[in-house]
Amino acid sequence: MVDLKKWELNKDELKYSCELEKYEFETTKDLEPLRGIIGQNRAAEALRFGLKMKKNGYNVYVAGLSGTGRTSYTKSLVQKVASTQKEKNIRDWVYVYNFNSADEPTALSFEAGVAKQFKRDVEVTIDKLMDEVPKIFSSREYEIRSAEIVQRYERISKNILIELNEFARTKGFIFQQTNQGLFSIPLKSDGTPMSDEEYKDLTEEDYETIRAKSSQVNKEINDYLNRIRALEGQFRESLEELDRRTGDSIASFFIEVLIEDYGKDEKVLSYLKEVKNDIIENIHKFKESKTQEQPNPLFMMQQKDDGRFFMRYQVNLFIDNSGREDLPIVNEINPTYYNLTGMIEYKNEMGAMTTNFMQLKPGALHKANGGFLILDVKDVFSHPFAWDALKRALRTNSITMETLNKQYGYIVTSTLKPDPIDLDLKVILIGDYRTYSILYAYDEEFRKQFRIMADFDVEFKRNEENVIKLARFIRSHCEEVGIKHFDKGAVEKVVEYSSRLADDKKKLSARFNQIVEILYEADAYSNDENEYVTATDVAKAIEGKRYRNSKYEEKLNELFEEGTLLIDIEGEKIGQINGLTVMGSGEYSFGKPARMTASTYKGKAGIINIEREVRHSGSIHDKGVLILSGYLGERYGKEKPISLATSITFEQTYSHIDGDSASSTELYVIISSIAQIPIKQYIAVTGSISQKGEIQPIGGVNEKIEGFFDVCKIKGLTGSHGVMIPKTNVKNLMIKDEIIDAVENGLFHIYAIENVSEGIEILTGLTMDEIDSRVRERLEKSSEDEDKKDKGDNEESKDNDKKDKNGGDKN
């Protein structure tokens, strides 16, 4: 008789209870709040190093599962670095009109806080010019100078006209100056000009004669006319030169003040000089800007045109860092292409979409320039062109604003190509490790730009330091969200729950979002009369969370109870065993037993996996079946091939099956079927197998044990029921207290094994040698039967050949 006690686990091995008696606190209110994160030293150090590095390419990818504190800790650390970093490279940026190319606005940078004043000073200067220019052009001094030019023009023009009329009198004409120019008037016989009435009374013959003479005179006075035209041109140039000198004097007076304040930067100095030159060239616009007062429609249109003209002197305050003490931090939650690189906005004017440099709007890259930009990688990849735009900006160290009209096939009437803005920032991408691996493998630019990876683990060591840190985390969260503090017993329950989430006695879970949910729900369950949350409240929260998600589990238990799902948990049977599976429903997973059967018969097909044949089996499950085939072949098929066929299947299972945790279970049922040895139905089995017969660890061990226990409890615990697990999974055991009590009272048993031999002995009560003997005896008999069959087939074949030969001779 096999003694099972040597493999059975005691109650102390089933759970690592948390005991905080040695800690000097009664409630979390007595603890110091936690500042920082628990158990993520490697990730925290990588993140700190990445934020510290100033070289290009040292952007940071923060990897980890959601809920591990990666985002909140990243933000808090970035905030700390932004507030303490002494070296700051924060700049203000403005866009201004490009007087050389209107479609390419110029970008100017200033020290933080200066651009706002620059904008105000420039626009105030233009307003003053619009007020002062009309005044100076209506001044006494300007009128005197312009009058001198007019008088000089009139004097010279009068002399030319006298010469012209002296010549014209000889031809019978005289010229008069009008607003429409020079007009020739025929002279009468007495030398006086002909009146309009006299001209109209002319005969047809006289009219033709005068017209012929007039045409001849016009040909002969071209020299005088050219002199008059030249004089008019000189007159206009003289007035324009006077306007330029006058405009230069007043523009220089105002612009020089700006140059003195802002002209240390070469690009700003060049812009201010261009503003001055443009004002001088367009001084007439300033002369007319305040003269018209009547609100007629024509004037309204002129005002609109003038407003469009004067827009060129405005300043688009693109990035304003005035009043900022820390480095900028931007957490862009919707990183579209335009939200990253900025947007060129358009407006509808008379049915046409137009834009100008004042319509340029900054993006997250502009706002975070000089500081930090935090992005979620899944958000970046959910928007077309965003990832390429981000990489291009990091590669070129500049931000280029472009529209996507051409890419999308849109047509607009005008567009802009603004100056790129220099980029100096640190990008922090937050995502999962799988995305990081894909990007690192297939995106060369990603490898160059994101050289730091901060990997947040899903678990950390369960030691005294981290346990008290978790208690301090509870204390901090209670104050932050305004819930009750937890007493020591409640903290112990939370620590145990954390280990259960980690599936390891010696670890705590870093999925703080799930821990926080228990804190909230325990506070909700807490009685209003209690000052603190108790262990009972935490237990209610954990059970309540399970209950809300366990509908599918309870439905299956009902099917087991009423016999719809067939399972035997009493007695022994050949070729039948209870395996353990894990099912999931959202965040909740649970274990359930599944009957597995094997049928063995003569043949050479080997192991037939029915699930694989019907394509309900995953590749890992198929691998497990092939591994156990290797074990059987090495153990029993070295001398002769195994001449049996065995089909195995999960009964009443119709969904996809994957994983290798049932490979040891399948091996036991196959051996039982071959050797015709009954297996204990009251012991369920889990564990994967190596080709050497080692029992390897599996996942979901707690759920699997609890699932079989629930079914046994429904059917009635007899004291024989139990579960067989890999010994390497003992460290993962954090079983609920109900099962621990059952184990302590001898109503349920948990066995931990290391190899197949131990499992066979537990399930059959026989030693491995006895099992091997029966298997080989069965295989030997099957081989002999096969040999006889082959011999009979050969003799029959010879007889048929002989008959065929005799028949041939007769013919």
C-alpha positions in Angstrom: 0.0 0.0 0.0 1.4 3.4 -1.0 1.7 6.0 1.8 0.3 9.3 0.5 1.4 11.3 3.5 4.9 12.0 2.2 3.4 14.0 -0.7 0.6 15.7 1.2 0.9 19.4 2.1 -0.1 20.7 5.5 -2.1 23.8 6.1 0.9 26.0 6.7 2.1 25.3 3.1 -1.2 26.4 1.5 -1.0 30.0 2.3 1.4 32.6 3.5 -0.5 34.5 6.2 0.4 38.1 6.9 1.1 38.8 10.6 2.0 42.4 11.5 2.1 42.1 15.3 5.8 43.3 15.4 4.9 46.5 13.6 4.1 49.4 16.0 1.0 50.7 14.5 -2.7 50.0 15.1 -4.2 51.7 12.0 -2.8 53.2 8.8 -3.3 56.6 10.4 -0.3 55.9 12.5 2.0 55.4 9.5 3.9 57.9 7.4 2.4 58.5 3.9 4.2 56.7 1.0 6.1 58.9 -1.4 7.2 57.1 -4.5 6.5 53.6 -5.7 6.9 50.1 -4.2 9.2 47.5 -5.6 10.0 49.0 -8.9 13.6 50.0 -8.3 14.9 48.9 -11.7 12.2 50.7 -13.6 12.5 53.8 -11.4 16.3 54.0 -11.8 16.0 53.6 -15.6 13.4 56.3 -15.7 15.5 58.7 -13.6 18.5 58.0 -15.8 16.6 58.7 -19.0 15.2 62.0 -17.7 18.7 63.0 -16.6 20.4 62.3 -19.9 20.7 65.4 -22.1 21.9 63.8 -25.3 19.7 63.2 -28.3 18.1 59.8 -28.6 17.7 59.2 -24.9 14.0 59.4 -24.9 12.2 56.9 -22.6 9.8 54.1 -23.2 7.9 53.1 -20.0 6.8 49.5 -20.4 4.4 47.6 -18.1 0.9 46.4 -17.7 -1.9 48.9 -16.9 -2.4 49.3 -13.2 1.2 48.8 -12.1 1.6 52.5 -11.3 3.7 53.2 -14.4 1.7 56.2 -15.5 1.2 57.9 -12.1 4.8 57.3 -11.1 6.1 58.6 -14.4 4.1 61.8 -14.1 5.2 62.3 -10.5 8.9 61.8 -11.3 8.7 64.0 -14.4 7.1 66.7 -12.2 9.8 66.4 -9.7 12.6 66.7 -12.3 10.8 69.6 -14.0 10.6 71.5 -10.8 14.2 70.9 -9.6 16.2 71.0 -12.8 18.4 74.1 -12.7 19.4 74.2 -16.3 16.4 75.4 -18.3 16.0 75.9 -22.0 12.6 77.4 -22.2 11.9 79.8 -25.1 9.0 81.8 -26.2 8.1 81.6 -29.9 6.2 84.0 -32.2 5.3 83.8 -35.9 5.5 87.0 -37.9 4.9 88.1 -41.5 7.6 87.2 -44.0 8.0 90.4 -46.2 10.0 88.4 -48.7 7.7 85.5 -49.0 4.2 85.9 -47.6 3.5 82.1 -47.6 6.4 81.3 -45.4 5.9 82.9 -42.0 9.0 83.6 -40.0 9.5 82.1 -36.5 11.3 84.2 -33.9 12.4 83.0 -30.4 12.8 84.9 -27.2 13.7 84.2 -23.6 10.7 83.0 -21.6 8.3 85.9 -20.9 9.8 88.3 -23.5 7.6 87.4 -26.5 4.5 88.6 -24.9 6.1 92.1 -24.3 7.5 92.0 -27.9 4.0 91.4 -29.3 2.6 94.3 -27.2 5.4 96.7 -28.2 5.2 95.9 -31.9 1.5 96.3 -32.1 1.5 99.4 -29.9 4.2 100.9 -32.2 2.0 100.2 -35.3 -1.0 101.8 -33.6 1.1 104.9 -32.8 2.3 105.1 -36.4 -1.3 104.9 -37.6 -2.1 107.8 -35.4 1.1 109.9 -35.9 1.7 109.5 -39.7 -1.5 111.2 -40.7 -0.6 114.0 -38.3 2.9 114.5 -39.6 1.6 114.5 -43.2 -0.9 117.2 -42.3 1.7 119.3 -40.4 2.8 122.8 -41.5 6.3 121.6 -42.3 5.1 118.9 -44.6 2.7 121.2 -46.3 5.5 123.8 -46.9 7.8 121.2 -48.4 5.1 119.7 -50.6 4.0 123.2 -51.6 7.5 124.0 -52.7 7.5 120.9 -54.9 4.1 121.8 -56.4 5.1 125.5 -57.0 8.3 124.4 -58.7 6.3 122.0 -60.9 3.7 124.6 -61.7 6.4 127.2 -62.6 8.2 124.8 -64.9 5.0 123.4 -66.3 3.8 127.0 -67.0 7.0 127.9 -68.9 6.7 124.8 -71.1 3.0 125.6 -71.7 4.0 129.2 -72.8 6.5 127.8 -75.2 4.0 125.3 -76.5 1.3 128.0 -77.1 3.8 130.3 -78.9 4.4 127.5 -81.3 0.8 126.5 -81.5 -0.4 130.1 -82.3 1.6 129.9 -85.5 -0.5 126.9 -86.4 -3.8 128.5 -85.4 -4.3 126.8 -82.0 -3.8 127.4 -78.3 -3.4 124.7 -75.5 -5.1 124.9 -72.1 -4.2 122.8 -69.0 -7.2 121.0 -67.4 -7.7 118.2 -64.9 -7.9 115.8 -67.9 -4.7 117.0 -69.4 -3.9 119.4 -72.4 -6.6 120.4 -74.8 -6.1 122.1 -78.1 -8.5 125.0 -79.0 -8.6 126.5 -82.5 -8.1 130.2 -82.9 -10.4 132.6 -84.8 -9.1 134.9 -87.4 -8.6 137.7 -84.8 -6.3 135.4 -82.7 -8.8 134.7 -79.9 -9.9 131.2 -78.8 -13.0 129.8 -80.5 -15.9 129.2 -78.1 -17.9 126.0 -78.0 -20.9 127.7 -79.7 -18.7 128.9 -82.5 -17.1 125.5 -82.8 -20.5 123.8 -83.1 -21.6 126.3 -85.8 -18.7 125.4 -88.1 -19.5 124.1 -91.6 -18.5 120.6 -92.4 -15.7 121.9 -94.6 -14.3 124.2 -91.9 -14.6 121.4 -89.3 -12.5 119.0 -91.5 -9.9 121.7 -92.1 -9.5 122.4 -88.4 -9.3 118.7 -87.6 -6.6 118.2 -90.2 -4.6 121.1 -88.8 -5.1 119.8 -85.2 -3.8 116.4 -86.2 -0.8 117.9 -87.8 -0.1 120.1 -84.7 -0.3 117.1 -82.3 2.4 115.4 -84.3 4.6 118.5 -84.1 4.3 119.1 -80.4 5.5 115.6 -79.1 8.6 117.2 -77.8 6.6 119.6 -75.6 4.3 116.7 -74.4 7.3 114.5 -73.5 8.8 117.3 -71.5 5.5 117.7 -69.6 5.2 114.0 -69.0 8.8 113.9 -67.7 8.0 116.8 -65.5 4.9 115.0 -64.1 7.1 112.0 -63.4 9.6 114.1 -61.6 6.8 115.7 -59.7 5.5 112.4 -58.5 8.9 111.1 -57.6 9.7 114.3 -55.7 6.4 113.9 -53.7 7.1 110.2 -53.1 10.7 111.0 -52.0 9.3 113.6 -49.6 6.9 111.0 -48.3 9.7 108.4 -47.9 11.9 110.9 -46.1 9.0 111.9 -43.9 8.0 108.2 -43.3 11.7 107.2 -42.7 12.0 109.9 -40.0 8.9 108.8 -38.1 9.4 105.1 -38.7 13.0 105.2 -37.6 12.0 107.1 -34.5 9.6 104.3 -33.4 11.3 101.2 -34.8 14.7 102.2 -33.3 13.2 101.9 -29.9 12.2 98.3 -30.7 15.6 97.6 -32.2 17.3 98.9 -29.0 15.1 96.6 -26.9 15.1 93.4 -29.0 17.7 93.8 -31.7 20.4 91.6 -30.0 19.0 88.6 -31.8 20.1 88.7 -35.5 16.8 87.2 -36.7 14.7 89.7 -34.7 16.9 92.6 -35.8 16.4 91.6 -39.5 12.7 91.4 -39.0 12.4 94.8 -37.4 14.5 96.3 -40.2 12.1 94.7 -42.7 9.1 96.1 -40.8 10.7 99.6 -41.0 11.4 99.3 -44.8 7.9 98.0 -45.4 6.3 100.9 -43.5 8.3 103.4 -45.5 7.4 101.7 -48.8 3.7 101.7 -47.8 3.6 105.0 -46.0 0.6 106.0 -48.0 -1.4 103.3 -46.3 -0.7 105.0 -43.0 -1.5 108.4 -44.4 -5.0 107.2 -45.3 -5.6 105.0 -42.3 -7.4 107.7 -40.2 -8.6 110.2 -42.8 -12.0 108.7 -43.9 -14.9 109.0 -41.5 -18.0 108.5 -43.6 -19.4 104.9 -43.3 -20.3 104.3 -46.9 -20.2 100.8 -48.5 -17.1 101.7 -50.5 -15.3 102.8 -47.4 -16.3 99.6 -45.6 -14.7 97.6 -48.3 -11.6 99.8 -48.2 -11.4 99.4 -44.4 -11.5 95.6 -44.9 -8.7 95.7 -47.4 -6.7 98.1 -45.1 -7.3 95.7 -42.2 -6.0 92.8 -44.2 -2.9 94.9 -45.1 -2.1 96.0 -41.6 -2.4 92.4 -40.4 1.1 91.9 -41.7 2.4 93.9 -38.7 0.7 91.8 -36.1 2.6 89.2 -34.0 1.2 85.7 -33.5 2.2 84.9 -29.9 2.7 81.2 -30.6 4.2 79.9 -27.4 4.1 82.0 -24.2 6.1 80.8 -21.2 5.7 84.0 -19.2 5.3 83.3 -15.5 6.5 79.7 -15.9 9.0 78.6 -13.2 9.2 74.8 -14.0 9.9 73.0 -17.2 6.8 72.5 -19.3 5.1 69.1 -19.0 2.5 68.1 -21.6 0.4 64.9 -21.3 -1.3 64.7 -24.7 -4.2 62.3 -24.4 -5.3 62.7 -28.0 -2.1 62.8 -30.1 -3.5 63.3 -33.5 -1.1 64.6 -36.2 -2.3 68.2 -35.8 -2.4 68.0 -32.0 1.3 67.0 -32.1 2.7 69.2 -34.8 0.3 72.2 -34.7 -2.4 73.3 -37.1 -2.8 75.8 -39.9 -6.4 76.9 -39.5 -8.5 78.2 -42.4 -11.5 80.5 -42.7 -14.1 81.0 -45.4 -13.9 84.2 -47.3 -16.3 84.7 -50.2 -16.5 80.9 -50.6 -12.7 80.4 -50.7 -10.7 78.8 -47.8 -7.8 81.2 -46.9 -5.3 81.4 -44.1 -2.5 83.6 -42.8 0.3 83.5 -40.3 -2.1 84.5 -37.5 -4.0 81.2 -38.0 -1.0 79.1 -36.9 -1.9 77.1 -33.7 0.7 75.2 -31.6 0.7 71.5 -31.0 1.9 69.4 -28.1 5.5 69.4 -29.3 5.5 73.2 -29.3 3.9 73.4 -25.9 6.3 70.8 -24.3 9.4 72.3 -26.0 12.2 72.6 -23.5 10.5 70.2 -21.2 8.7 66.8 -21.3 6.0 65.3 -23.5 4.2 62.2 -22.2 2.3 60.0 -24.6 0.5 56.7 -24.5 1.8 54.6 -27.3 -1.6 53.0 -28.2 -3.0 56.5 -28.6 -0.2 57.5 -30.9 -0.7 54.5 -33.1 -4.5 55.0 -33.3 -4.0 58.2 -35.3 -2.6 58.2 -38.9 0.7 60.1 -39.5 1.2 60.8 -35.8 4.0 58.3 -35.2 5.9 59.4 -38.3 5.5 63.0 -37.4 6.9 62.4 -33.9 9.9 60.4 -35.2 10.6 63.1 -37.8 10.6 65.8 -35.2 13.0 63.9 -32.9 15.3 63.0 -35.8 15.6 66.6 -37.1 15.3 68.3 -33.7 12.7 70.6 -35.3 8.9 70.9 -35.6 7.6 71.4 -39.1 4.0 72.4 -39.5 2.3 71.0 -42.6 -1.2 70.3 -43.7 -2.4 66.8 -44.7 -4.5 68.2 -47.5 -2.3 66.6 -50.2 -2.2 63.2 -48.4 -6.0 63.2 -48.1 -6.6 64.7 -51.6 -8.2 67.9 -50.3 -7.9 71.1 -52.3 -7.6 74.5 -50.7 -7.0 77.9 -52.3 -3.9 78.8 -50.2 -1.6 77.3 -47.7 1.5 78.2 -45.7 4.9 76.7 -45.0 5.9 78.2 -41.7 9.5 78.3 -40.4 10.4 75.1 -38.5 10.8 75.6 -34.8 13.9 74.2 -33.0 13.0 71.2 -30.8 14.6 70.4 -27.4 12.5 68.1 -25.3 12.3 64.6 -23.7 9.5 62.3 -24.9 8.2 59.6 -22.6 6.2 56.9 -24.3 4.0 54.7 -22.0 3.0 51.3 -23.3 3.3 47.6 -22.9 6.4 45.4 -23.3 5.0 43.6 -26.4 4.7 46.9 -28.3 8.2 47.8 -27.2 9.5 44.5 -28.6 7.8 44.9 -31.9 9.0 48.5 -32.3 12.6 47.6 -31.3 12.7 44.7 -33.8 11.1 46.4 -36.8 11.6 50.2 -36.4 15.2 51.3 -36.7 14.4 54.9 -35.8 12.7 53.8 -32.6 15.9 52.1 -31.5 17.8 55.3 -32.2 15.4 57.6 -30.5 14.2 55.6 -27.5 17.3 54.1 -26.0 16.0 53.9 -22.4 13.4 51.3 -21.4 11.9 51.5 -18.0 10.2 48.1 -17.4 7.6 48.1 -14.6 7.2 44.6 -13.2 3.8 43.1 -12.2 5.1 41.8 -8.9 7.8 42.5 -6.3 9.3 40.7 -3.3 7.2 40.2 -0.2 9.6 41.3 2.5 9.2 43.4 5.6 10.2 46.6 3.8 7.7 46.2 1.0 4.9 45.0 3.3 5.2 48.2 5.4 5.4 50.2 2.2 2.2 48.7 1.1 0.6 49.7 4.4 1.9 53.2 3.9 0.5 53.1 0.3 -2.9 52.3 1.9 -2.5 55.2 4.3 -1.6 57.7 1.5 -4.6 56.5 -0.6 -7.0 56.8 2.3 -6.1 60.5 2.7 -6.0 61.3 -1.0 -9.5 60.0 -1.8 -11.1 60.6 1.6 -11.9 57.0 2.8 -11.5 55.5 6.3 -8.1 54.4 7.5 -7.5 50.6 7.8 -6.7 48.8 11.0 -3.9 46.3 11.3 -6.1 43.3 10.5 -7.5 44.9 7.4 -3.9 45.7 6.2 -3.0 42.0 6.7 -5.9 40.9 4.5 -4.9 43.4 1.8 -1.3 42.1 1.9 -2.6 38.5 1.5 -4.9 39.6 -1.3 -1.9 41.2 -3.0 0.0 37.9 -2.8 -3.0 36.1 -4.2 -3.0 38.5 -7.2 0.7 37.8 -7.7 0.1 34.0 -7.4 3.1 33.7 -5.2 3.6 33.5 -1.5 6.9 35.4 -1.6 5.7 38.1 -3.9 3.3 41.1 -3.8 1.3 42.2 -6.8 2.2 45.5 -8.5 -1.3 45.7 -10.0 -2.2 48.6 -7.7 -5.4 49.4 -9.5 -6.9 46.1 -8.3 -5.7 46.7 -4.8 -7.2 50.2 -4.8 -10.5 48.7 -5.9 -10.5 46.6 -2.8 -9.7 49.6 -0.7 -12.7 51.5 -2.1 -15.1 48.6 -1.8 -13.9 47.7 1.8 -14.6 51.3 2.8 -18.1 51.0 1.2 -18.8 47.7 3.2 -17.5 49.3 6.4 -20.2 50.0 9.0 -20.7 53.7 9.6 -20.3 53.1 13.3 -16.8 51.8 12.9 -14.0 54.4 12.8 -11.7 52.2 10.8 -12.0 49.5 8.0 -11.6 46.0 9.5 -10.4 42.6 8.2 -14.1 41.6 7.9 -14.7 44.6 5.6 -11.8 43.6 3.4 -13.0 40.0 3.3 -16.5 41.2 2.3 -15.0 43.3 -0.5 -13.0 40.4 -1.9 -16.0 38.1 -1.7 -18.3 40.7 -3.2 -16.0 41.3 -6.1 -15.9 37.5 -6.7 -19.7 37.2 -6.4 -20.4 40.0 -8.9 -18.3 38.2 -11.5 -19.0 34.5 -10.8 -22.3 34.0 -12.6 -20.7 31.7 -15.2 -18.9 29.8 -12.5 -22.1 29.2 -10.5 -24.0 28.1 -13.6 -21.4 25.4 -14.2 -21.6 24.3 -10.6 -25.3 24.0 -11.0 -24.7 21.7 -14.0 -22.4 19.6 -12.0 -24.9 19.4 -9.1 -27.8 18.3 -11.3 -25.7 15.9 -13.3 -25.8 17.7 -16.7 -22.0 17.9 -16.6 -20.8 14.4 -15.9 -18.1 13.8 -13.4 -17.1 11.0 -11.0 -15.5 12.0 -7.8 -15.8 8.6 -6.0 -14.3 5.3 -6.7 -11.8 4.1 -9.3 -12.1 3.7 -13.1 -9.9 2.6 -16.0 -9.1 5.1 -18.7 -10.8 8.0 -16.9 -9.4 10.8 -14.8 -10.4 14.3 -13.6 -8.2 17.1 -15.0 -8.3 20.7 -14.0 -8.9 23.7 -16.2 -9.0 27.5 -15.8 -11.7 29.5 -17.4 -12.0 33.3 -17.6 -14.8 35.9 -17.6 -13.3 39.4 -17.9 -11.0 40.1 -15.0 -12.3 37.0 -13.1 -10.9 33.6 -13.7 -11.9 30.3 -12.0 -11.0 26.6 -12.1 -13.2 23.7 -12.9 -12.6 19.9 -13.2 -13.0 18.3 -16.6 -13.4 14.6 -17.2 -10.7 13.1 -19.5 -11.0 9.7 -21.0 -8.7 7.4 -23.1 -9.6 4.4 -25.2 -6.9 1.9 -26.3 -7.2 -0.6 -29.1 -5.0 -2.5 -31.5 -3.3 -0.5 -34.2 -0.3 1.6 -35.0 -1.8 5.1 -35.0 -0.2 6.0 -31.7 -1.9 8.7 -29.6 -4.9 10.3 -31.3 -5.7 13.7 -29.8 -9.4 14.1 -30.7 -9.3 17.9 -29.9 -6.5 18.3 -32.5 -8.3 16.2 -35.0 -11.4 18.5 -34.9 -9.2 21.6 -34.7 -10.3 22.6 -31.2 -6.7 22.2 -29.8 -4.1 25.0 -29.6 -0.5 24.6 -30.5 0.7 24.4 -26.9 -1.7 21.7 -26.1 -0.6 19.7 -29.2 3.0 20.2 -28.0 2.1 18.7 -24.6 0.6 15.6 -26.3 3.7 15.1 -28.4 5.9 15.5 -25.4 4.0 12.7 -23.5 4.3 10.6 -26.7 8.1 11.1 -26.4 8.0 10.0 -22.8 6.0 6.8 -23.6 8.2 6.0 -26.6 11.4 6.3 -24.6 10.1 4.3 -21.6 8.3 1.6 -23.4 9.2 1.6 -27.1 13.0 1.3 -27.1 13.1 -2.4 -28.0 9.9 -2.7 -30.0 7.5 -0.1 -31.4 4.3 0.5 -29.5 1.6 -1.3 -31.5 -1.4 0.3 -29.9 -3.6 3.2 -30.7 -5.0 5.4 -28.0 -7.5 8.2 -28.4 -7.8 10.8 -25.7 -10.4 13.6 -25.2 -11.9 16.1 -22.8 -15.5 15.0 -22.3 -18.2 17.6 -22.7 -15.8 20.3 -23.7 -16.7 22.1 -26.9 -14.6 25.2 -26.8 -11.0 25.8 -27.8 -8.4 24.0 -25.6 -4.8 25.2 -25.2 -1.9 25.0 -22.8 0.2 22.0 -21.7 -1.0 21.8 -18.0 -3.0 18.7 -18.8 -0.1 16.7 -20.3 0.6 14.8 -17.1 -3.1 14.1 -16.7 -3.3 12.7 -20.3 -0.3 10.5 -19.6 -1.9 9.0 -16.5 -5.1 8.2 -18.3 -3.3 6.7 -21.3 -1.2 4.5 -19.0 -4.4 3.5 -17.1 -6.1 2.6 -20.4 -3.1 0.6 -21.7 -2.4 -1.3 -18.5 -6.1 -1.6 -17.6 -5.4 -0.2 -14.1 -8.1 1.9 -12.4 -7.5 5.5 -11.4 -8.8 7.2 -8.3 -11.6 9.5 -9.4 -11.6 11.5 -6.2 -8.1 13.0 -6.9 -7.9 15.6 -9.7 -4.7 16.2 -11.5 -2.8 19.1 -13.1 0.8 19.6 -14.3 2.8 19.6 -17.4 5.3 17.0 -18.2 8.8 16.9 -19.7 10.0 14.0 -22.0 12.0 12.7 -19.0 8.9 12.5 -16.8 9.5 15.6 -14.7 6.3 17.4 -13.5 6.6 21.0 -14.5 4.8 24.1 -13.0 1.5 25.4 -14.4 -0.5 28.5 -14.1 -3.7 29.1 -12.2 -3.0 26.5 -9.5 -5.1 28.3 -6.8 -8.1 28.6 -9.1 -7.8 24.9 -10.2 -7.7 23.6 -6.6 -10.6 25.8 -5.5 -12.6 24.8 -8.6 -12.4 21.0 -7.7 -13.0 21.7 -4.1 -16.3 23.5 -4.9 -17.5 20.6 -7.0 -16.5 18.1 -4.2 -18.3 20.3 -1.6 -21.5 20.3 -3.8 -21.3 16.5 -4.1 -20.3 16.1 -0.5 -16.8 15.9 1.0 -15.9 12.4 2.2 -12.3 13.0 3.4 -10.8 11.2 0.4 -11.0 14.1 -2.1 -7.9 15.9 -3.2 -5.8 17.5 -5.9 -2.4 16.6 -7.2 -0.2 19.5 -8.3 3.5 20.1 -9.3 5.8 20.6 -6.3 7.2 23.6 -8.0 3.8 25.3 -7.7 3.8 25.1 -3.9 5.3 28.6 -3.7 2.2 29.8 -5.7 -0.4 28.6 -3.2 -2.6 31.3 -1.6 -5.7 29.3 -1.2 -8.9 30.6 0.4 -9.4 29.9 4.1 -12.3 27.5 3.6 -10.0 25.0 1.8 -7.3 25.4 4.5 -9.8 24.5 7.2 -10.9 21.4 5.2 -7.3 20.3 4.8 -6.7 20.8 8.5 -9.8 18.7 9.3 -8.8 15.9 6.9 -11.7 16.5 4.5 -9.5 17.6 1.6 -6.0 16.8 0.5 -3.4 18.5 -1.7 -0.4 16.4 -3.0 2.7 17.9 -4.5 4.8 15.7 -6.8 8.0 16.1 -8.8 7.8 13.2 -11.4 5.4 10.9 -13.1 6.3 7.9 -10.9 5.0 9.7 -7.8 1.8 10.7 -9.6 1.1 7.1 -10.7 1.6 5.7 -7.3 -0.8 8.3 -5.8 -3.5 7.7 -8.4 -3.3 3.9 -8.6 -1.8 2.7 -5.2 0.7 0.7 -7.2 4.5 1.3 -7.6 6.0 2.5 -10.8 7.7 -0.9 -11.3 4.3 -2.7 -11.0 2.8 -0.2 -13.5 5.7 -0.7 -15.9 5.3 -4.5 -15.7 1.6 -4.3 -16.6 2.2 -1.8 -19.4 5.0 -3.9 -21.0 2.9 -7.1 -20.6 0.0 -5.4 -22.4 2.3 -4.0 -25.1 4.0 -7.4 -25.5 0.7 -9.2 -26.0 -0.4 -6.6 -28.5 2.9 -6.9 -30.3 2.6 -10.7 -30.5 -1.0 -10.4 -31.8 0.3 -8.0 -34.4 3.1 -10.4 -35.4 0.6 -13.3 -35.7 -1.6 -11.1 -37.8 1.3 -10.1 -40.0 2.4 -13.7 -40.3 -1.1 -14.8 -41.3 -1.3 -12.0 -43.8 2.1 -13.1 -45.3 0.9 -16.8 -45.6 -2.3 -15.7 -47.2 -0.4 -13.5 -49.6 1.9 -16.5 -50.6 -1.2 -18.7 -51.2 -2.7 -16.1 -53.4 0.5 -15.8 -55.3 0.7 -19.6 -55.8 -2.9 -19.7 -57.1 -2.2 -16.9 -59.5 0.9 -18.7 -60.7 -0.9 -22.1 -61.3 -3.7 -20.3 -63.0 -1.2 -18.7 -65.3 0.4 -22.1 -66.2 -2.9 -23.6 -67.2 -3.7 -20.7 -69.5 
